[in-house]
Amino acid sequence: MIEIKAGQIPGNVFEMISKEWMLISAGTPGSFNMMTASWGFMGEMWGRDTIEIVVRSERFTRGFIDREGRFVVTFFPPSMREALQAMGTQSGRTFDKMHYAGLQPETLPTGQVTFCGAKLVIECEVVYHDKFDASKFVDKSILDEWYSPQRGGLHERYYGRVTRVWVPSV
């Protein structure tokens, strides 16, 4: 992989996040976890290139992000859709994600974990973290639609300062 600047990220980030999905990973090569996400933002915040991800409080990956204070966002080609589906619906507490067909961990020079076959890898350092507050939703229908007991708890929001961006060396 080769390093590029955040301003050189190729593609439509709206499509990449919402339609193609991203894999969020955190931890060390010896102990890490990942989850699929289709909600988030990329842009400038506080004068920094920033990614916002949201993680439900009960997700196993959240503990790794909290412990490490950093995370990696990885985007894949469409051929990896099945693997992303599994990573978004199975918990690392009960499912061995590390041996799922199609995903091969790769350690970045900084020691963070991503996966082989990625088309874009973004390393981030957490600069802000909080939890959504139900009382602050102006549109209460969002709570009914996305935060019913069957769907899970409120999301926690992480703003990550982009520290490195990688693309395949083709």
C-alpha positions in Angstrom: 0.0 0.0 0.0 1.1 3.6 -0.6 0.3 6.6 1.6 -1.7 9.5 0.2 -3.0 12.7 1.7 -6.6 12.8 3.0 -7.5 15.4 0.3 -6.6 12.8 -2.4 -9.1 10.2 -1.3 -10.7 8.8 -4.5 -14.4 8.3 -4.9 -17.7 9.5 -3.6 -17.6 9.2 0.2 -21.4 9.3 0.5 -21.6 6.2 -1.7 -18.6 4.6 0.0 -20.1 4.8 3.5 -23.8 4.3 2.9 -23.8 1.9 -0.1 -20.4 0.1 -0.1 -20.0 0.1 3.7 -16.8 0.3 5.8 -15.1 -2.0 8.2 -14.1 -0.3 11.5 -11.3 -2.1 13.3 -9.4 -1.3 16.5 -6.9 -3.0 18.7 -3.4 -4.5 18.2 -2.2 -7.3 16.0 -2.5 -9.6 18.9 -6.0 -8.5 20.1 -8.4 -6.7 17.8 -11.9 -6.7 16.5 -13.9 -5.2 13.7 -17.4 -4.3 12.7 -19.2 -3.1 9.5 -20.7 0.3 9.5 -22.8 2.3 7.0 -23.2 5.5 8.9 -20.6 8.2 9.4 -19.1 11.3 8.0 -15.8 12.6 6.5 -14.8 16.2 6.4 -13.0 19.0 8.3 -13.7 19.6 12.0 -11.6 21.8 14.3 -9.2 22.4 11.5 -8.4 18.7 11.0 -9.3 16.1 8.4 -11.8 14.1 10.5 -14.0 11.0 10.3 -17.0 10.5 12.5 -18.1 7.0 13.2 -21.0 5.8 15.3 -20.9 2.5 17.3 -23.7 1.1 19.5 -22.7 1.0 23.1 -23.1 -2.8 23.3 -20.8 -3.5 20.3 -17.7 -5.5 21.1 -15.5 -3.3 18.9 -16.3 -0.2 21.0 -14.1 -1.5 23.9 -11.1 -1.8 21.6 -11.6 1.8 20.3 -11.9 3.1 23.9 -8.8 1.1 25.0 -6.6 2.1 22.1 -7.9 5.7 21.4 -7.7 5.0 17.7 -9.4 3.1 14.9 -9.0 2.2 11.3 -11.7 2.6 8.6 -11.3 0.2 5.6 -13.2 0.2 2.4 -13.3 -2.8 0.0 -14.3 -3.6 -3.5 -17.8 -5.1 -4.1 -16.4 -8.6 -4.1 -16.0 -8.4 -0.3 -19.7 -7.6 0.3 -20.5 -11.0 1.9 -17.6 -10.7 4.4 -18.8 -7.2 5.3 -22.3 -8.5 5.8 -21.0 -11.1 8.3 -18.8 -8.6 10.1 -21.9 -6.4 10.6 -24.3 -9.0 11.9 -22.0 -11.3 14.0 -20.4 -10.3 17.3 -16.7 -10.9 18.0 -17.7 -12.1 21.4 -19.4 -15.2 20.0 -18.2 -15.5 16.4 -14.6 -16.0 15.3 -14.3 -13.1 12.9 -10.5 -13.7 12.5 -11.1 -16.9 10.6 -13.9 -15.8 8.4 -13.3 -16.7 4.7 -12.2 -13.7 2.7 -10.6 -11.6 5.4 -6.9 -11.6 6.0 -5.6 -9.2 8.7 -2.7 -6.9 7.7 -0.6 -4.9 10.1 0.0 -1.3 9.1 3.5 0.3 9.8 1.9 2.1 12.8 0.8 -1.2 14.3 -2.9 -0.8 13.6 -4.8 -3.6 11.9 -6.5 -3.5 8.5 -7.2 -6.2 6.0 -5.7 -7.4 2.7 -7.6 -6.5 -0.5 -8.7 -3.1 0.7 -9.2 -0.3 -1.8 -8.8 2.5 0.9 -7.6 2.5 4.5 -7.8 5.4 6.8 -6.1 5.5 10.2 -7.6 7.8 12.9 -6.9 9.0 16.4 -9.9 9.7 18.6 -10.2 13.4 19.4 -13.8 13.5 20.7 -16.2 10.9 22.0 -19.7 11.1 23.4 -23.0 9.1 23.5 -26.2 10.2 21.8 -28.7 11.6 24.2 -32.4 10.6 23.5 -33.6 13.9 25.0 -31.7 15.9 22.3 -33.3 14.3 19.3 -35.5 17.0 17.8 -37.1 14.5 15.3 -38.4 11.8 17.8 -39.4 9.5 14.9 -35.7 8.7 14.6 -35.7 7.1 18.1 -38.7 5.0 17.2 -37.2 3.9 13.9 -33.6 3.3 14.8 -33.5 2.8 18.6 -36.3 0.4 19.5 -35.4 -2.3 22.0 -35.0 -4.9 19.2 -32.4 -2.7 17.3 -30.1 -2.0 20.3 -28.9 1.0 22.3 -28.0 4.5 21.4 -24.8 5.0 19.4 -21.7 6.4 20.7 -20.0 9.0 18.5 -16.3 9.1 17.8 -14.5 11.8 15.9 -11.2 10.6 14.6 -8.4 12.8 13.3 -7.1 11.3 10.1 -3.5 10.4 10.7 -2.7 8.3 7.6 -4.5 7.3 4.4 -3.5 4.2 2.3 -4.4 3.0 -1.1 -3.2 -0.1 -3.0 0.1 0.3 -4.9 -1.0 -0.6 -8.4 
